[in-house]
């Protein structure tokens, strides 16, 4: 039997993502990878995978799938969501932030994603998918990587790398919650000098909403417009992850992991690398502000972020075993309030 997840309903935008394929931007291929690399790493840690193993990136509404393998282990991390397991006609909820063992024939329905816009579902061993340019990340615009270079569709049989998983205690992440993204730290952009002081101050003193066109390439924001003193057109130059462009209408565009190679709008600021996962979690309708920091502060934030990533294995704890007391009493011949003397509830 082929080990797979049989996709019954794909959700709104479910793709396979890992930590990306850097090194090909000069060929027009973005690094891509997980919008929220921290949550991907956390989900992988919960099922015992290496940090860069591919997982499902789920936006807004998740998939429904049937397990077509003897056993599998899943862990979700990122946004909160209602996750329902159906096993032999019985429904129960699965928690985000811990691992769960799935069995042949189980159906899992990952519902609407709340709060942050992104949720990751990792499976022990990952998927049996051949890498493209060194990664299994899906680049939909280029039809590259992942599962046939596209988002999942109903009827897909997504192959798993393992036919069964070992019987062991489930894992949970202790003391780790993702705060809402209300502020992103930035350093000056390469064209900050194109903006007058009052326009720079207006940018940092304003709150911006995330527009409906936000995707993996970038998020168009709406709020008080910003006008560069030297005009909105420049000779096209390099774009980096986190660049904040100011186009002709003055509404900022913040670039994400599938950003283009070059751009011809002035860039007022750049989101620091420590806040890239938070940038990836921005959802349509969210409100965000920007905080200007120095390069030294950005370096310190990067070190703090690296330390939080390195601490993930130490945060993994076994899930306390739940004792089904009623079932154990029933199995021990509880009759009229009398329990079999052999019952050991310890």
C-alpha positions as CSV (number, residue, x, y, z in Angstrom):
1,X,0.0,0.0,0.0
2,X,1.3,3.4,-0.9
3,X,1.6,5.6,2.2
4,X,-0.3,8.8,1.5
5,X,-2.7,11.4,2.6
6,X,-5.8,11.3,0.4
7,X,-7.0,14.9,0.0
8,X,-10.8,15.1,0.2
9,X,-10.9,18.9,0.3
10,X,-7.8,21.0,-0.3
11,X,-8.7,24.2,1.7
12,X,-8.2,27.6,0.3
13,X,-4.4,27.6,-0.3
14,X,-2.6,24.6,1.0
15,X,0.9,24.0,-0.3
16,X,4.0,22.0,0.7
17,X,6.7,24.3,2.1
18,X,10.1,23.9,3.7
19,X,12.8,26.5,4.5
20,X,13.1,27.5,0.8
21,X,15.7,27.4,-2.0
22,X,18.1,30.4,-1.7
23,X,20.7,31.0,-4.3
24,X,18.5,31.3,-7.5
25,X,17.2,34.9,-7.3
26,X,19.6,35.9,-10.1
27,X,17.6,33.5,-12.3
28,X,14.3,35.0,-11.2
29,X,13.5,32.2,-8.8
30,X,12.8,33.5,-5.3
31,X,13.9,31.6,-2.2
32,X,10.3,31.1,-1.2
33,X,9.8,28.6,1.6
34,X,7.6,29.0,4.6
35,X,6.1,32.4,5.2
36,X,6.6,31.8,8.9
37,X,9.8,29.8,9.3
38,X,9.6,29.8,13.1
39,X,6.2,28.0,13.1
40,X,7.4,25.5,10.5
41,X,10.4,24.7,12.7
42,X,8.2,24.3,15.7
43,X,5.8,21.9,13.9
44,X,8.7,19.8,12.7
45,X,10.2,19.7,16.2
46,X,7.0,18.3,17.6
47,X,7.1,15.2,15.3
48,X,10.8,14.7,15.6
49,X,11.8,16.0,12.1
50,X,14.7,18.1,11.1
51,X,13.8,21.9,10.9
52,X,13.9,21.9,7.1
53,X,11.5,19.0,6.4
54,X,8.6,20.0,4.2
55,X,5.2,20.4,5.8
56,X,1.8,21.7,4.8
57,X,1.4,25.5,4.8
58,X,-2.3,26.3,5.4
59,X,-3.8,29.7,4.7
60,X,-7.2,30.8,6.0
61,X,-9.0,27.4,5.7
62,X,-7.3,24.0,5.9
63,X,-7.7,20.7,4.1
64,X,-9.7,17.6,4.9
65,X,-7.8,14.4,4.3
66,X,-8.0,10.6,4.9
67,X,-5.0,8.7,6.3
68,X,-3.9,5.9,3.8
69,X,-1.1,4.5,5.8
70,X,-0.8,2.1,8.8
71,X,0.0,5.0,11.2
72,X,1.2,8.6,10.9
73,X,2.0,11.4,13.3
74,X,0.9,15.0,12.8
75,X,1.6,18.2,14.7
76,X,0.2,21.7,13.8
77,X,1.7,25.0,14.9
78,X,1.1,28.6,14.1
79,X,-2.4,30.1,14.0
80,X,-5.2,28.6,16.1
81,X,-7.7,26.4,14.2
82,X,-10.4,23.9,14.8
83,X,-8.9,20.5,13.9
84,X,-11.3,17.5,14.0
85,X,-10.4,13.8,13.9
86,X,-13.0,11.3,12.8
87,X,-12.2,7.7,13.7
88,X,-14.8,4.9,13.2
89,X,-17.6,7.4,13.4
90,X,-16.3,9.1,16.6
91,X,-15.2,12.8,16.4
92,X,-12.7,14.4,18.7
93,X,-10.7,17.6,18.5
94,X,-6.9,17.7,18.0
95,X,-4.9,20.5,19.7
96,X,-2.5,22.8,18.0
97,X,0.9,22.8,19.6
98,X,1.2,19.0,20.2
99,X,1.6,15.8,18.2
100,X,-1.1,13.2,17.6
101,X,-0.9,9.7,16.2
102,X,-3.2,9.0,13.3
103,X,-4.3,5.5,12.1
104,X,-5.4,4.0,8.8
105,X,-8.8,5.3,7.7
106,X,-8.7,8.4,10.0
107,X,-10.2,11.6,8.6
108,X,-8.8,14.9,9.7
109,X,-10.5,18.2,9.0
110,X,-8.5,21.4,9.6
111,X,-11.0,24.2,9.7
112,X,-10.8,28.0,9.5
113,X,-7.5,29.4,10.6
114,X,-8.0,32.2,13.2
115,X,-5.7,35.0,14.4
116,X,-2.5,34.7,12.4
117,X,-3.1,33.7,8.8
118,X,-0.8,30.7,8.6
119,X,-0.8,27.2,10.1
120,X,1.7,24.4,9.5
121,X,0.9,20.7,9.6
122,X,4.0,18.6,9.8
123,X,4.1,14.8,9.5
124,X,6.8,12.5,11.0
125,X,9.2,11.8,8.3
126,X,7.8,14.4,5.9
127,X,6.6,13.7,2.4
128,X,8.0,11.4,-0.3
129,X,8.5,14.2,-2.8
130,X,11.6,14.8,-4.9
131,X,13.3,18.1,-4.3
132,X,13.4,20.8,-7.0
133,X,16.6,22.9,-6.9
134,X,17.3,21.5,-3.5
135,X,13.9,22.1,-1.9
136,X,10.4,20.8,-1.8
137,X,8.9,24.3,-1.3
138,X,6.1,25.1,-3.8
139,X,6.5,28.1,-6.0
140,X,3.1,28.3,-7.6
141,X,3.8,31.2,-10.0
142,X,6.7,29.2,-11.5
143,X,5.0,25.8,-11.3
144,X,8.0,24.6,-9.3
145,X,8.5,22.2,-6.4
146,X,6.0,20.8,-3.9
147,X,3.3,18.6,-5.2
148,X,3.3,19.2,-9.0
149,X,4.2,22.8,-8.5
150,X,0.8,23.8,-7.3
151,X,-1.6,24.0,-4.3
152,X,-3.3,20.8,-3.3
153,X,-6.5,19.7,-5.1
154,X,-9.3,17.3,-4.1
155,X,-8.3,13.9,-5.2
156,X,-4.6,14.3,-4.7
157,X,-2.7,11.4,-3.0
158,X,0.1,13.2,-1.2
159,X,2.8,10.5,-0.5
160,X,4.2,10.2,3.0
161,X,7.8,9.1,3.6
162,X,6.9,6.6,6.3
163,X,4.5,3.7,6.2
164,X,4.2,3.7,10.0
165,X,5.5,5.6,13.0
166,X,6.8,4.3,16.3
167,X,4.6,3.9,19.3
168,X,5.9,6.6,21.6
169,X,4.7,9.4,23.9
170,X,3.2,12.4,22.1
171,X,5.0,15.7,22.4
172,X,3.9,19.3,23.3
173,X,5.6,22.7,23.2
174,X,5.7,24.2,26.6
175,X,5.3,27.9,27.2
176,X,5.4,29.0,23.6
177,X,2.7,31.3,22.1
178,X,2.8,33.5,19.1
179,X,1.7,37.1,19.9
180,X,-0.3,39.0,17.3
181,X,1.8,41.0,14.8
182,X,1.0,44.6,15.8
183,X,4.4,46.1,15.1
184,X,7.3,45.3,12.7
185,X,10.8,46.5,13.4
186,X,12.6,48.1,10.4
187,X,15.9,49.7,9.4
188,X,16.2,52.4,6.8
189,X,15.7,51.3,3.2
190,X,18.1,52.1,0.4
191,X,16.0,55.1,-0.7
192,X,15.1,56.5,2.7
193,X,16.8,59.7,1.6
194,X,14.2,60.1,-1.2
195,X,11.6,61.1,1.5
196,X,11.4,64.3,3.5
197,X,11.5,64.2,7.3
198,X,7.8,64.9,7.7
199,X,6.9,62.0,5.3
200,X,9.2,59.6,7.2
201,X,7.6,60.7,10.5
202,X,4.2,60.2,9.1
203,X,5.1,56.6,8.0
204,X,6.3,55.7,11.5
205,X,3.4,57.4,13.3
206,X,0.7,55.7,11.2
207,X,-1.1,52.5,11.4
208,X,-1.6,50.5,8.2
209,X,-4.1,47.7,7.3
210,X,-3.3,44.7,5.2
211,X,-5.2,44.8,1.9
212,X,-7.1,42.0,0.2
213,X,-4.4,41.3,-2.3
214,X,-1.8,40.0,0.3
215,X,-0.1,36.8,-0.8
216,X,3.2,35.1,-0.6
217,X,4.8,37.7,-2.8
218,X,3.9,40.7,-0.8
219,X,1.2,42.6,1.2
220,X,-0.2,45.9,-0.1
221,X,-1.1,48.1,2.9
222,X,-3.6,50.9,3.2
223,X,-3.4,54.0,5.4
224,X,-2.1,57.5,5.2
225,X,-0.2,57.9,1.9
226,X,3.6,58.6,1.9
227,X,5.1,60.8,-0.9
228,X,8.8,60.7,-1.8
229,X,10.3,64.1,-2.5
230,X,12.0,62.8,-5.6
231,X,9.1,61.1,-7.2
232,X,7.8,57.5,-7.2
233,X,10.0,56.1,-10.0
234,X,13.6,55.1,-9.6
235,X,16.0,53.0,-11.7
236,X,15.1,49.5,-10.8
237,X,17.3,47.9,-8.2
238,X,17.4,44.8,-6.0
239,X,14.6,43.8,-3.8
240,X,15.1,41.9,-0.5
241,X,12.7,40.1,1.8
242,X,11.1,42.8,4.0
243,X,11.6,45.7,1.5
244,X,8.8,48.3,1.9
245,X,8.2,50.0,-1.5
246,X,6.2,53.2,-1.9
247,X,4.4,53.2,-5.3
248,X,2.6,56.1,-7.0
249,X,-0.5,56.0,-4.8
250,X,1.7,56.3,-1.7
251,X,0.4,53.1,-0.1
252,X,3.2,50.9,1.1
253,X,3.9,47.4,-0.2
254,X,5.9,45.1,2.0
255,X,7.6,42.3,0.2
256,X,7.5,38.7,1.4
257,X,9.3,35.4,0.7
258,X,8.3,35.2,-3.0
259,X,9.2,38.7,-3.8
260,X,10.4,39.8,-7.3
261,X,14.1,40.3,-8.2
262,X,14.1,44.0,-8.8
263,X,11.7,46.9,-8.4
264,X,11.3,50.5,-9.6
265,X,9.7,52.1,-6.6
266,X,11.7,53.8,-3.8
267,X,12.0,51.7,-0.6
268,X,11.5,53.6,2.6
269,X,12.5,50.8,5.0
270,X,13.3,47.1,5.3
271,X,11.8,44.7,7.9
272,X,14.6,43.2,10.0
273,X,15.2,39.5,9.6
274,X,14.1,38.7,13.2
275,X,10.6,39.9,12.3
276,X,10.3,38.0,9.0
277,X,8.2,35.2,10.6
278,X,5.9,37.9,12.0
279,X,5.7,39.5,8.6
280,X,4.6,36.1,7.2
281,X,1.8,35.8,9.7
282,X,0.1,39.1,8.7
283,X,-3.4,38.3,7.5
284,X,-5.8,40.4,5.4
285,X,-7.4,43.0,7.6
286,X,-4.7,43.0,10.2
287,X,-3.4,46.4,11.5
288,X,0.4,47.0,11.8
289,X,2.8,49.8,12.6
290,X,6.5,50.1,11.9
291,X,9.3,50.8,14.5
292,X,12.6,52.2,13.3
293,X,15.6,50.6,14.8
294,X,19.4,50.8,14.4
295,X,21.6,48.2,12.8
296,X,23.0,47.3,16.2
297,X,19.4,46.8,17.5
298,X,18.6,44.7,14.4
299,X,21.7,42.5,15.1
300,X,20.7,42.0,18.7
301,X,17.2,41.0,17.6
302,X,18.6,38.5,15.2
303,X,20.7,36.9,17.9
304,X,17.6,36.8,20.2
305,X,15.6,35.1,17.4
306,X,18.3,32.6,16.7
307,X,18.4,31.8,20.5
308,X,14.6,31.2,20.4
309,X,15.0,28.8,17.5
310,X,17.7,26.9,19.2
311,X,15.6,26.6,22.4
312,X,12.8,24.8,20.5
313,X,14.1,21.2,21.3
314,X,14.4,22.1,25.0
315,X,10.7,23.2,25.0
316,X,9.5,19.9,23.8
317,X,7.8,18.0,26.7
318,X,5.9,14.7,26.7
319,X,2.1,15.0,26.8
320,X,0.8,13.7,30.2
321,X,-0.9,10.4,29.7
322,X,-4.7,10.8,30.1
323,X,-6.3,8.0,32.1
324,X,-9.8,7.1,30.9
325,X,-11.1,6.2,34.4
326,X,-14.6,5.3,33.3
327,X,-13.4,2.8,30.7
328,X,-11.0,1.2,33.2
329,X,-13.7,0.9,35.8
330,X,-16.0,-0.7,33.2
331,X,-13.3,-3.2,32.1
332,X,-12.8,-4.1,35.8
333,X,-16.4,-5.2,36.3
334,X,-17.8,-2.3,38.2
335,X,-21.3,-3.6,39.4
336,X,-23.6,-1.7,41.7
337,X,-20.7,0.5,42.9
338,X,-18.4,-2.4,43.6
339,X,-15.1,-2.5,41.8
340,X,-13.0,-5.6,41.1
341,X,-10.2,-5.7,43.7
342,X,-7.6,-6.3,41.0
343,X,-8.1,-2.8,39.6
344,X,-5.0,-0.7,39.9
345,X,-5.7,3.0,39.2
346,X,-2.1,4.1,39.8
